[in-house]
Amino acid sequence: MTFGEYLRAARKSAGLSQVKLAMAVGLHYTYVSKVESGAVPPFGPETLEKIALVLGVNWEYLFEAADYCVYCKGKGKCR
């Protein structure tokens, strides 16, 4: 499963549209759409933490799906 597929599934499970998710974390909905479709890379670590809170999912799952290190929270300090 790609990050975009994971994000879409988590968003739909939370009952949110792309527009509502985007508004909740301060993004434009077209950016959410592009990430979900794989047209652009996953969001940065800080945005992923916000998304995790809004979706009610563990941030570690989002980080792993986005291929970020969960130990340094994607800061690259442990690689």
Secondary structure, 3 states (H helix, E strand, C coil): CCHHHHHHHHHHHCCCCHHHHHHHHCCCHHHHHHHHHCCCCCCCHHHHHHHHHHHCCCHHHHHHHCCCCCCCCCCCCCC
